Amino acid sequence: MPTSNDSNDQPAFSGAEIDAVEGWVRGGGSLLLITDHWPYGAANASLAERFGVRMGQGLVEDPEHCEPGRGESHLVFSAQNGLLRDHPVVQGRAPGERVRRILTFTGQSLVGPLASTAFLTLSESATERPPTASHVDRSGGNVRVNMEYADPIPVPGAAQGLAFEHGVGRVVVLGEAGMLRAERHDDLPVGMNVPGFDNRQLALNLMHWLSRI
């Protein structure tokens, strides 16, 4: 029987690669680390930990701050609900670049270092379903990885977007990847092409802040 080691949820970076990335950022480089629900948290956890970021590695839900019709894992962060916090990536460089509403599409939780700003903050009603052990099923040339999420647990103080300085460099970590892509799924727009949200502007603001433009 294949083991969970076949499921691609192992660390994605070697120790030497992590050393190189951390040293480059500390010396003035910038890092945008985009993660997602299982297995991406497990794959990126060791790199994130070097920067003081802990990844929940599961699936976050919030029945009180989700987009109606899309499910409890599609979270809304806005100035109105208090989950979109002030930071240059939210404020932009001018009033016209201000971000007011962000939608995420099923991701994990993040807890950052003390000096970080959680600009996408999870609410007290948010929970995370941790992943259980995965197993691989093979049938001929087909390979399928199966895993079920466990019961939800509270995630106090967690976020889905963090920004902070590291040495003289800058870091942004996202706990969900769909917010910065644009596609369609079951005839619904997903990501930056969903009307009524400022995900496209957030993508630009992230690049401006990380590149110091």
C-alpha positions as CSV (number, residue, x, y, z in Angstrom):
1,M,0.0,0.0,0.0
2,P,1.5,3.4,-0.9
3,T,2.2,5.7,2.0
4,S,1.5,9.4,2.5
5,N,5.0,10.1,1.3
6,D,3.6,9.6,-2.2
7,S,1.0,12.4,-1.8
8,N,3.3,15.4,-2.6
9,D,2.6,17.0,0.8
10,Q,6.3,16.8,1.8
11,P,8.5,20.0,2.2
12,A,9.1,21.7,-1.1
13,F,12.4,23.3,-0.1
14,S,15.7,22.0,1.1
15,G,17.5,23.5,4.0
16,A,20.0,25.1,1.6
17,E,17.3,26.7,-0.4
18,I,15.6,28.1,2.7
19,D,18.9,29.5,3.8
20,A,19.4,31.2,0.5
21,V,15.9,32.7,0.4
22,E,16.1,33.9,4.0
23,G,19.5,35.5,3.5
24,W,18.5,37.2,0.3
25,V,15.4,38.7,1.9
26,R,17.3,39.7,5.1
27,G,19.8,41.5,2.9
28,G,17.1,43.6,1.1
29,G,15.2,41.3,-1.2
30,S,11.4,40.8,-1.2
31,L,9.4,37.6,-0.9
32,L,5.8,36.9,-1.9
33,L,4.9,33.5,-0.6
34,I,1.4,32.3,-1.8
35,T,0.1,29.2,-0.2
36,D,-3.3,27.5,0.0
37,H,-5.2,24.7,1.8
38,W,-3.7,21.2,2.1
39,P,-1.2,20.1,0.8
40,Y,0.3,23.5,0.1
41,G,0.7,24.5,3.8
42,A,2.7,21.3,4.5
43,A,4.9,21.9,1.5
44,N,5.7,25.5,2.4
45,A,5.7,25.2,6.2
46,S,9.5,24.9,6.7
47,L,10.2,28.0,4.5
48,A,7.5,30.0,6.3
49,E,8.8,29.0,9.7
50,R,12.2,30.5,8.9
51,F,10.4,33.9,8.7
52,G,8.4,33.3,11.9
53,V,5.1,32.3,10.2
54,R,3.1,29.3,11.3
55,M,0.7,27.7,8.8
56,G,-2.5,26.0,9.8
57,Q,-2.3,23.6,6.8
58,G,-6.0,22.9,6.8
59,L,-9.2,24.6,5.5
60,V,-10.7,27.7,7.0
61,E,-14.4,28.4,7.2
62,D,-16.4,31.4,8.6
63,P,-20.2,31.2,8.4
64,E,-20.5,34.9,9.5
65,H,-18.1,36.4,7.0
66,C,-18.4,34.4,3.8
67,E,-19.8,35.3,0.3
68,P,-23.4,34.0,0.0
69,G,-23.9,31.3,-2.5
70,R,-20.2,30.3,-2.6
71,G,-19.8,28.5,0.7
72,E,-18.4,29.1,4.1
73,S,-14.8,28.8,3.0
74,H,-15.1,31.8,0.6
75,L,-14.2,34.6,3.0
76,V,-15.0,38.3,2.7
77,F,-12.5,40.8,4.2
78,S,-13.7,44.4,4.2
79,A,-13.3,47.7,6.0
80,Q,-17.0,47.4,6.9
81,N,-16.6,44.0,8.7
82,G,-13.3,45.0,10.3
83,L,-11.3,42.1,8.9
84,L,-9.4,44.2,6.3
85,R,-6.7,46.0,8.3
86,D,-4.7,49.1,7.4
87,H,-1.3,48.6,5.7
88,P,0.3,50.1,2.6
89,V,-0.9,47.0,0.6
90,V,-4.4,48.0,1.6
91,Q,-4.1,51.8,1.5
92,G,-2.2,51.9,-1.9
93,R,-0.1,54.9,-2.9
94,A,-3.1,57.2,-3.5
95,P,-6.8,57.2,-2.7
96,G,-7.6,55.6,-6.0
97,E,-5.6,52.5,-5.1
98,R,-7.4,51.9,-1.8
99,V,-8.6,48.3,-1.3
100,R,-12.0,48.0,0.3
101,R,-13.2,44.4,-0.2
102,I,-11.3,41.2,-0.7
103,L,-12.7,37.7,-1.4
104,T,-10.7,34.5,-0.8
105,F,-11.5,31.1,-2.1
106,T,-10.8,28.3,0.4
107,G,-7.4,28.6,2.1
108,Q,-5.5,27.9,5.3
109,S,-4.8,30.1,8.3
110,L,-1.5,31.9,9.1
111,V,0.0,33.2,12.3
112,G,2.8,35.7,11.8
113,P,5.6,37.1,13.9
114,L,4.9,39.9,16.4
115,A,6.1,42.6,14.0
116,S,3.8,41.5,11.2
117,T,0.6,43.1,10.1
118,A,-2.3,40.8,9.5
119,F,-4.1,42.7,6.8
120,L,-6.5,39.9,6.1
121,T,-7.6,39.0,9.6
122,L,-9.8,36.0,10.5
123,S,-12.7,36.7,12.8
124,E,-13.7,35.1,16.1
125,S,-16.2,32.9,14.2
126,A,-13.6,31.5,11.9
127,T,-12.5,27.9,12.3
128,E,-10.0,25.6,10.5
129,R,-10.4,21.9,9.6
130,P,-7.0,20.3,10.0
131,P,-6.0,17.6,7.4
132,T,-6.0,14.0,8.3
133,A,-3.4,11.5,7.1
134,S,-3.5,11.2,3.3
135,H,-3.4,8.0,1.4
136,V,-2.8,7.3,-2.3
137,D,-4.9,5.0,-4.4
138,R,-3.6,3.7,-7.7
139,S,-5.6,2.1,-10.5
140,G,-3.6,1.3,-13.6
141,G,-1.9,4.5,-14.6
142,N,-4.2,6.7,-12.5
143,V,-3.1,8.1,-9.1
144,R,-5.5,9.7,-6.7
145,V,-4.6,11.3,-3.3
146,N,-7.4,11.1,-0.7
147,M,-7.7,13.0,2.5
148,E,-10.6,14.2,4.7
149,Y,-10.6,17.2,6.9
150,A,-11.1,16.7,10.6
151,D,-13.5,18.6,12.9
152,P,-13.1,22.4,13.0
153,I,-11.0,24.1,15.6
154,P,-10.8,27.8,16.5
155,V,-8.0,29.9,15.0
156,P,-7.7,32.9,17.4
157,G,-5.2,35.6,16.2
158,A,-4.9,34.0,12.7
159,A,-5.0,35.6,9.3
160,Q,-5.0,34.8,5.6
161,G,-2.7,37.7,4.6
162,L,0.5,38.9,6.4
163,A,3.1,41.6,5.6
164,F,6.3,42.4,7.5
165,E,9.9,43.6,7.3
166,H,12.6,41.0,7.6
167,G,16.0,42.4,8.1
168,V,16.0,45.2,5.5
169,G,13.8,43.1,3.2
170,R,10.0,42.7,2.9
171,V,7.7,39.6,3.1
172,V,4.1,39.0,2.2
173,V,2.5,35.6,2.9
174,L,-1.0,34.7,1.7
175,G,-2.9,31.7,3.0
176,E,-5.0,31.3,-0.2
177,A,-4.0,31.4,-3.8
178,G,-7.3,31.8,-5.7
179,M,-7.6,35.5,-4.7
180,L,-4.7,36.3,-7.1
181,R,-5.8,34.3,-10.1
182,A,-8.6,34.7,-12.6
183,E,-10.6,31.8,-14.0
184,R,-14.1,30.3,-14.1
185,H,-15.4,27.3,-12.2
186,D,-18.9,25.8,-12.8
187,D,-19.7,29.0,-14.7
188,L,-18.8,31.2,-11.8
189,P,-15.8,33.7,-11.9
190,V,-13.1,32.9,-9.5
191,G,-10.4,35.2,-8.3
192,M,-9.6,38.7,-9.6
193,N,-12.4,38.6,-12.1
194,V,-15.2,38.5,-9.5
195,P,-17.1,41.8,-9.6
196,G,-17.5,43.9,-6.5
197,F,-14.2,43.1,-5.0
198,D,-10.7,44.7,-5.1
199,N,-8.5,41.6,-5.6
200,R,-6.9,43.1,-8.7
201,Q,-5.9,46.2,-6.9
202,L,-4.5,44.2,-4.0
203,A,-2.3,42.3,-6.5
204,L,-0.9,45.6,-7.8
205,N,-0.5,47.0,-4.3
206,L,1.4,43.9,-3.2
207,M,3.8,44.3,-6.1
208,H,4.3,48.1,-5.4
209,W,5.1,47.5,-1.7
210,L,7.4,44.6,-2.3
211,S,9.3,46.3,-5.1
212,R,9.3,49.7,-3.2
213,I,7.8,51.5,-6.1
